[in-house]
Amino acid sequence: MSALGDDQLARMDGDPGLVAAVDQHAAVLRDAIPLDRETLGDYLLGFLDELRYRGWIFNGEPDAAALRLTAVCWLARELGYLSDGLPA
């Protein structure tokens, strides 16, 4: 959340295009995996491992990887998984 999620989620407030793109990625996740805390967390860890393997670095632009990560952060927030104040 601190590396990408907080800033991207804040940007969504004023960017309908970003909202639509994140919503599309969230829809893919809703269809692909159960959205319980553990499965979403496992998905995130696996996705981050793959991004590290590929050498991906967030450059501030909403590319496909950043949109998918933002969707995971958005889902975690919307589902109340971050209400304990612990980092995602």
N, CA and C atoms as a LAMMPS dump frame, in Angstrom:
ITEM: TIMESTEP
0
ITEM: NUMBER OF ATOMS
264
ITEM: BOX BOUNDS ff ff ff
-5.0000000000000000e+02 5.0000000000000000e+02
-5.0000000000000000e+02 5.0000000000000000e+02
-5.0000000000000000e+02 5.0000000000000000e+02
ITEM: ATOMS id mol type element x y z
1 1 1 N 0.833 -1.194 0
2 1 2 C 0 0 0
3 1 3 C 0.87 1.247 0
4 2 1 N 1.91 1.257 0.801
5 2 2 C 2.708 2.474 0.904
6 2 3 C 3.525 2.745 -0.354
7 3 1 N 3.934 1.707 -1.057
8 3 2 C 4.759 1.901 -2.25
9 3 3 C 3.951 2.32 -3.468
10 4 1 N 2.696 1.932 -3.537
11 4 2 C 1.905 2.189 -4.737
12 4 3 C 0.447 2.459 -4.404
13 5 1 N -0.139 1.637 -3.571
14 5 2 C -1.58 1.644 -3.356
15 5 3 C -2.157 2.95 -2.881
16 6 1 N -1.583 3.529 -1.839
17 6 2 C -2.157 4.759 -1.282
18 6 3 C -2.238 5.869 -2.325
19 7 1 N -1.149 6.086 -3.043
20 7 2 C -1.13 7.15 -4.05
21 7 3 C -2.082 6.863 -5.21
22 8 1 N -2.081 5.629 -5.682
23 8 2 C -2.958 5.28 -6.803
24 8 3 C -4.431 5.363 -6.397
25 9 1 N -4.754 4.897 -5.197
26 9 2 C -6.146 4.987 -4.736
27 9 3 C -6.575 6.437 -4.596
28 10 1 N -5.683 7.304 -4.147
29 10 2 C -6 8.73 -4.043
30 10 3 C -6.211 9.332 -5.431
31 11 1 N -5.421 8.914 -6.415
32 11 2 C -5.582 9.408 -7.79
33 11 3 C -6.932 9.027 -8.383
34 12 1 N -7.491 7.902 -7.934
35 12 2 C -8.767 7.44 -8.475
36 12 3 C -9.894 8.433 -8.218
37 13 1 N -9.786 9.218 -7.143
38 13 2 C -10.835 10.182 -6.818
39 13 3 C -11.075 11.192 -7.936
40 14 1 N -10.047 11.539 -8.687
41 14 2 C -10.208 12.541 -9.723
42 14 3 C -9.953 12.05 -11.128
43 15 1 N -9.863 10.765 -11.317
44 15 2 C -9.509 10.224 -12.633
45 15 3 C -10.451 9.074 -12.998
46 16 1 N -11.571 9.383 -13.686
47 16 2 C -12.524 8.334 -14.041
48 16 3 C -11.927 7.252 -14.931
49 17 1 N -10.956 7.582 -15.74
50 17 2 C -10.31 6.584 -16.587
51 17 3 C -9.548 5.57 -15.749
52 18 1 N -8.881 6.059 -14.708
53 18 2 C -8.163 5.172 -13.805
54 18 3 C -9.149 4.292 -13.047
55 19 1 N -10.261 4.861 -12.625
56 19 2 C -11.295 4.079 -11.931
57 19 3 C -11.772 2.94 -12.822
58 20 1 N -12.052 3.238 -14.086
59 20 2 C -12.536 2.217 -15.013
60 20 3 C -11.495 1.122 -15.227
61 21 1 N -10.237 1.517 -15.386
62 21 2 C -9.178 0.535 -15.615
63 21 3 C -8.982 -0.36 -14.39
64 22 1 N -8.99 0.24 -13.202
65 22 2 C -8.839 -0.54 -11.971
66 22 3 C -10.036 -1.465 -11.794
67 23 1 N -11.234 -0.962 -12.113
68 23 2 C -12.435 -1.784 -11.995
69 23 3 C -12.361 -3.002 -12.916
70 24 1 N -11.816 -2.833 -14.101
71 24 2 C -11.662 -3.969 -15.012
72 24 3 C -10.717 -5.014 -14.429
73 25 1 N -9.622 -4.568 -13.844
74 25 2 C -8.687 -5.51 -13.223
75 25 3 C -9.319 -6.174 -12.005
76 26 1 N -10.098 -5.425 -11.238
77 26 2 C -10.788 -6.007 -10.077
78 26 3 C -11.794 -7.063 -10.534
79 27 1 N -12.469 -6.809 -11.644
80 27 2 C -13.433 -7.776 -12.17
81 27 3 C -12.74 -9.073 -12.573
82 28 1 N -11.567 -8.965 -13.174
83 28 2 C -10.804 -10.165 -13.538
84 28 3 C -10.465 -10.958 -12.279
85 29 1 N -10.041 -10.261 -11.241
86 29 2 C -9.711 -10.943 -9.99
87 29 3 C -10.94 -11.585 -9.364
88 30 1 N -12.066 -10.878 -9.382
89 30 2 C -13.309 -11.443 -8.83
90 30 3 C -13.68 -12.749 -9.524
91 31 1 N -13.436 -12.809 -10.83
92 31 2 C -13.77 -14.002 -11.602
93 31 3 C -12.733 -15.12 -11.443
94 32 1 N -11.502 -14.755 -11.076
95 32 2 C -10.412 -15.73 -11.087
96 32 3 C -10.149 -16.39 -9.741
97 33 1 N -10.354 -15.66 -8.655
98 33 2 C -9.978 -16.195 -7.342
99 33 3 C -11.05 -15.861 -6.308
100 34 1 N -11.114 -16.656 -5.243
101 34 2 C -11.959 -16.26 -4.121
102 34 3 C -11.349 -15.011 -3.477
103 35 1 N -12.165 -14.093 -3.061
104 35 2 C -11.639 -12.836 -2.53
105 35 3 C -11.57 -12.815 -1.008
106 36 1 N -11.242 -13.964 -0.423
107 36 2 C -11.005 -13.954 1.012
108 36 3 C -9.606 -13.385 1.261
109 37 1 N -9.354 -12.992 2.493
110 37 2 C -8.094 -12.326 2.851
111 37 3 C -6.878 -13.163 2.46
112 38 1 N -6.905 -14.449 2.775
113 38 2 C -5.742 -15.298 2.522
114 38 3 C -5.476 -15.478 1.033
115 39 1 N -6.499 -15.744 0.262
116 39 2 C -6.303 -15.979 -1.175
117 39 3 C -5.856 -14.705 -1.875
118 40 1 N -6.459 -13.58 -1.531
119 40 2 C -6.051 -12.315 -2.139
120 40 3 C -4.606 -11.995 -1.763
121 41 1 N -4.242 -12.247 -0.519
122 41 2 C -2.861 -12.021 -0.09
123 41 3 C -1.883 -12.927 -0.81
124 42 1 N -2.247 -14.196 -0.956
125 42 2 C -1.386 -15.136 -1.686
126 42 3 C -1.237 -14.715 -3.146
127 43 1 N -2.347 -14.279 -3.75
128 43 2 C -2.288 -13.806 -5.132
129 43 3 C -1.303 -12.634 -5.231
130 44 1 N -1.437 -11.692 -4.305
131 44 2 C -0.571 -10.513 -4.321
132 44 3 C 0.897 -10.912 -4.199
133 45 1 N 1.207 -11.802 -3.277
134 45 2 C 2.6 -12.222 -3.103
135 45 3 C 3.145 -12.908 -4.352
136 46 1 N 2.343 -13.766 -4.963
137 46 2 C 2.775 -14.425 -6.188
138 46 3 C 2.961 -13.444 -7.336
139 47 1 N 2.035 -12.492 -7.449
140 47 2 C 2.129 -11.485 -8.501
141 47 3 C 3.378 -10.627 -8.303
142 48 1 N 3.644 -10.222 -7.069
143 48 2 C 4.841 -9.423 -6.786
144 48 3 C 6.115 -10.209 -7.067
145 49 1 N 6.13 -11.494 -6.738
146 49 2 C 7.297 -12.331 -7.051
147 49 3 C 7.566 -12.342 -8.548
148 50 1 N 6.512 -12.487 -9.343
149 50 2 C 6.67 -12.497 -10.799
150 50 3 C 7.166 -11.14 -11.305
151 51 1 N 6.642 -10.063 -10.754
152 51 2 C 7.1 -8.731 -11.172
153 51 3 C 8.574 -8.527 -10.829
154 52 1 N 8.982 -8.975 -9.647
155 52 2 C 10.398 -8.864 -9.273
156 52 3 C 11.263 -9.687 -10.215
157 53 1 N 10.812 -10.884 -10.54
158 53 2 C 11.547 -11.754 -11.452
159 53 3 C 11.741 -11.072 -12.808
160 54 1 N 10.724 -10.363 -13.244
161 54 2 C 10.792 -9.67 -14.539
162 54 3 C 11.507 -8.328 -14.466
163 55 1 N 11.861 -7.895 -13.255
164 55 2 C 12.572 -6.623 -13.102
165 55 3 C 11.678 -5.402 -13.18
166 56 1 N 10.376 -5.59 -12.976
167 56 2 C 9.431 -4.478 -13.057
168 56 3 C 9.632 -3.529 -11.884
169 57 1 N 9.599 -2.258 -12.182
170 57 2 C 9.684 -1.211 -11.165
171 57 3 C 8.574 -0.216 -11.449
172 58 1 N 7.834 0.159 -10.42
173 58 2 C 6.757 1.138 -10.59
174 58 3 C 7.372 2.498 -10.887
175 59 1 N 6.992 3.079 -12.022
176 59 2 C 7.537 4.364 -12.432
177 59 3 C 6.516 5.495 -12.314
178 60 1 N 5.406 5.223 -11.659
179 60 2 C 4.388 6.252 -11.482
180 60 3 C 3.302 6.231 -12.536
181 61 1 N 3.504 5.468 -13.598
182 61 2 C 2.521 5.38 -14.668
183 61 3 C 1.633 4.155 -14.462
184 62 1 N 0.347 4.28 -14.768
185 62 2 C -0.565 3.144 -14.569
186 62 3 C -0.494 2.112 -15.699
187 63 1 N 0.619 1.369 -15.748
188 63 2 C 0.712 0.287 -16.719
189 63 3 C -0.103 -0.902 -16.2
190 64 1 N -0.121 -1.982 -16.936
191 64 2 C -0.965 -3.125 -16.57
192 64 3 C -0.624 -3.665 -15.185
193 65 1 N 0.657 -3.765 -14.876
194 65 2 C 1.049 -4.287 -13.56
195 65 3 C 0.6 -3.345 -12.441
196 66 1 N 0.788 -2.06 -12.633
197 66 2 C 0.372 -1.088 -11.619
198 66 3 C -1.143 -1.099 -11.446
199 67 1 N -1.871 -1.248 -12.545
200 67 2 C -3.333 -1.31 -12.45
201 67 3 C -3.773 -2.554 -11.688
202 68 1 N -3.118 -3.696 -11.929
203 68 2 C -3.479 -4.918 -11.219
204 68 3 C -3.168 -4.767 -9.727
205 69 1 N -2.013 -4.193 -9.41
206 69 2 C -1.671 -3.974 -8.001
207 69 3 C -2.645 -3.005 -7.337
208 70 1 N -3.027 -1.968 -8.059
209 70 2 C -3.999 -1.015 -7.523
210 70 3 C -5.331 -1.704 -7.29
211 71 1 N -5.725 -2.585 -8.192
212 71 2 C -6.98 -3.324 -8.023
213 71 3 C -6.932 -4.197 -6.779
214 72 1 N -5.804 -4.844 -6.528
215 72 2 C -5.664 -5.661 -5.324
216 72 3 C -5.779 -4.773 -4.087
217 73 1 N -5.109 -3.63 -4.104
218 73 2 C -5.185 -2.697 -2.967
219 73 3 C -6.608 -2.193 -2.774
220 74 1 N -7.271 -1.863 -3.87
221 74 2 C -8.648 -1.365 -3.788
222 74 3 C -9.574 -2.433 -3.217
223 75 1 N -9.432 -3.655 -3.718
224 75 2 C -10.259 -4.745 -3.203
225 75 3 C -9.998 -4.984 -1.718
226 76 1 N -8.737 -4.992 -1.325
227 76 2 C -8.394 -5.205 0.087
228 76 3 C -9.019 -4.118 0.957
229 77 1 N -8.967 -2.886 0.491
230 77 2 C -9.575 -1.788 1.257
231 77 3 C -11.09 -1.926 1.294
232 78 1 N -11.712 -2.183 0.14
233 78 2 C -13.168 -2.27 0.06
234 78 3 C -13.726 -3.45 0.851
235 79 1 N -12.977 -4.522 0.922
236 79 2 C -13.422 -5.717 1.646
237 79 3 C -13.1 -5.645 3.138
238 80 1 N -12.481 -4.546 3.563
239 80 2 C -12.188 -4.345 4.98
240 80 3 C -10.968 -5.08 5.486
241 81 1 N -10.109 -5.533 4.59
242 81 2 C -8.932 -6.287 5.006
243 81 3 C -7.83 -5.406 5.562
244 82 1 N -7.941 -4.108 5.419
245 82 2 C -6.914 -3.198 5.91
246 82 3 C -7.379 -2.452 7.154
247 83 1 N -8.52 -2.786 7.692
248 83 2 C -9.087 -2.051 8.814
249 83 3 C -8.295 -2.238 10.104
250 84 1 N -7.427 -3.241 10.143
251 84 2 C -6.621 -3.466 11.345
252 84 3 C -5.419 -2.551 11.435
253 85 1 N -5.198 -1.72 10.398
254 85 2 C -4.1 -0.79 10.397
255 85 3 C -2.766 -1.398 10.016
256 86 1 N -2.741 -2.698 9.779
257 86 2 C -1.502 -3.355 9.371
258 86 3 C -1.289 -3.161 7.885
259 87 1 N -0.029 -3.141 7.442
260 87 2 C 0.217 -2.974 6.005
261 87 3 C -0.303 -4.154 5.216
262 88 1 N -0.626 -3.89 3.962
263 88 2 C -1.117 -4.948 3.077
264 88 3 C 0.009 -5.886 2.719
